[in-house]
Amino acid sequence: MNVVIIEDEVAAYDHIRHILLELDPKINILAHLDSVEDSVCWFQANKMPDLLFMDIQLADGLSFNIFDCVDIDVPVIFTTAYDQYAIRAFQVNSVDYLLKPITFENVRKALDKYRRYNPEQVERNRDNIERMLQGTTEYSKRILVPYKDRILPIKTESIAYFYNTNGESRLTTLEGTTYPLAKSLDALMKKLDPGQFYRANRQFLISREAVESLTVWFDSRLRVNLFLSAPEPIYVAKNKASDFKSWLSDS
């Protein structure tokens, strides 16, 4: 079994590696990656392993950002010190979610789940989670924006897109007015209706109402064309293209 471990703490990596080799000496640790950037580069240059152990909070961001850049089609066992990411973890191809400190028994059970891994069942679980979230979550109708000496309530239905660059977020309305925001796109995603807004990539969170057309590129990426200008071209990765088109076509 070929395994890649994504973990930014050396001691935590050593601990997981020790447990894995004790459980099964035939396990081959292909790589130890400690950041989103390094992980994306490694996956782009190498074949996928059989299994991933993935810490959620890395030095340069959440490991979920890796899925925005690379098509990961192998099982993932997430590790984290926090439990608030559990639902999000199971929205991708996760087979288990281990809270730190990681124990021998927890890893053993996680490997047992991996050996029983059924992609169709994982997909059904993901669909069930999505339906559950859509049925119970109340989403923000307005975003509060500090502007000069006031706070403006901007209706979400009037927003074209959110854009983040160099760690700074901005909101642009359908009329083309732009406001600075002190919130990350990850934080905004938790408040906004996923039926109305889509995380196109790491820089853009876009409204369906702002989409004018799509252009299919030679590498199967999509370029999203809006009714108004954007600070840079908006691309949807190949692995998300089908999902994006489904989202756009749903009423």
Secondary structure as the mmCIF struct_conf table of DSSP 4:
data_model
#
loop_
_struct_conf.conf_type_id
_struct_conf.id
_struct_conf.beg_label_comp_id
_struct_conf.beg_label_asym_id
_struct_conf.beg_label_seq_id
_struct_conf.end_label_comp_id
_struct_conf.end_label_asym_id
_struct_conf.end_label_seq_id
STRN STRN1 ASN A 2 ILE A 6
BEND BEND1 ASP A 8 ASP A 8
HELX_RH_AL_P HELX_RH_AL_P1 VAL A 10 LEU A 23
TURN_TY1_P TURN_TY1_P1 PRO A 25 LYS A 26
STRN STRN2 ASN A 28 LEU A 33
BEND BEND2 SER A 35 SER A 35
HELX_RH_AL_P HELX_RH_AL_P2 VAL A 36 ALA A 45
BEND BEND3 ASN A 46 ASN A 46
BEND BEND4 ASP A 50 ASP A 50
STRN STRN3 LEU A 51 ASP A 55
BEND BEND5 ILE A 56 ILE A 56
STRN STRN4 GLN A 57 LEU A 58
TURN_TY1_P TURN_TY1_P2 ALA A 59 ASP A 60
STRN STRN5 GLY A 61 LEU A 62
TURN_TY1_P TURN_TY1_P3 SER A 63 SER A 63
HELX_RH_AL_P HELX_RH_AL_P3 PHE A 64 CYS A 69
BEND BEND6 VAL A 70 VAL A 70
BEND BEND7 VAL A 74 VAL A 74
STRN STRN6 VAL A 76 THR A 80
BEND BEND8 ALA A 81 ALA A 81
BEND BEND9 ASP A 83 ASP A 83
TURN_TY1_P TURN_TY1_P4 GLN A 84 TYR A 85
HELX_RH_AL_P HELX_RH_AL_P4 ALA A 86 ALA A 89
TURN_TY1_P TURN_TY1_P5 PHE A 90 GLN A 91
BEND BEND10 VAL A 92 ASN A 93
STRN STRN7 SER A 94 LEU A 99
BEND BEND11 LYS A 100 PRO A 101
HELX_LH_PP_P HELX_LH_PP_P1 ILE A 102 ILE A 102
HELX_RH_AL_P HELX_RH_AL_P5 PHE A 104 ARG A 115
TURN_TY1_P TURN_TY1_P6 ARG A 116 ARG A 116
HELX_RH_AL_P HELX_RH_AL_P6 PRO A 119 THR A 136
HELX_LH_PP_P HELX_LH_PP_P2 THR A 137 SER A 140
BEND BEND12 LYS A 141 LYS A 141
STRN STRN8 ARG A 142 TYR A 147
TURN_TY1_P TURN_TY1_P7 LYS A 148 ASP A 149
STRN STRN9 ARG A 150 LYS A 155
HELX_RH_3T_P HELX_RH_3T_P1 THR A 156 SER A 158
STRN STRN10 ILE A 159 THR A 165
TURN_TY1_P TURN_TY1_P8 ASN A 166 GLY A 167
STRN STRN11 GLU A 168 THR A 173
TURN_TY1_P TURN_TY1_P9 LEU A 174 GLU A 175
BEND BEND13 GLY A 176 GLY A 176
STRN STRN12 THR A 178 LEU A 181
BEND BEND14 ALA A 182 LYS A 183
HELX_RH_AL_P HELX_RH_AL_P7 LEU A 185 LYS A 191
BEND BEND15 LEU A 192 LEU A 192
TURN_TY1_P TURN_TY1_P10 PRO A 194 GLN A 196
STRN STRN13 PHE A 197 ARG A 199
BEND BEND16 ASN A 201 GLN A 203
STRN STRN14 PHE A 204 SER A 207
HELX_RH_3T_P HELX_RH_3T_P2 ARG A 208 ALA A 210
STRN STRN15 VAL A 211 VAL A 216
TURN_TY1_P TURN_TY1_P11 PHE A 218 ASP A 219
BEND BEND17 SER A 220 SER A 220
STRN STRN16 LEU A 222 LEU A 226
BEND BEND18 PHE A 227 LEU A 228
BEND BEND19 PRO A 231 GLU A 232
STRN STRN17 ILE A 234 VAL A 236
HELX_RH_AL_P HELX_RH_AL_P8 LYS A 238 SER A 249
#
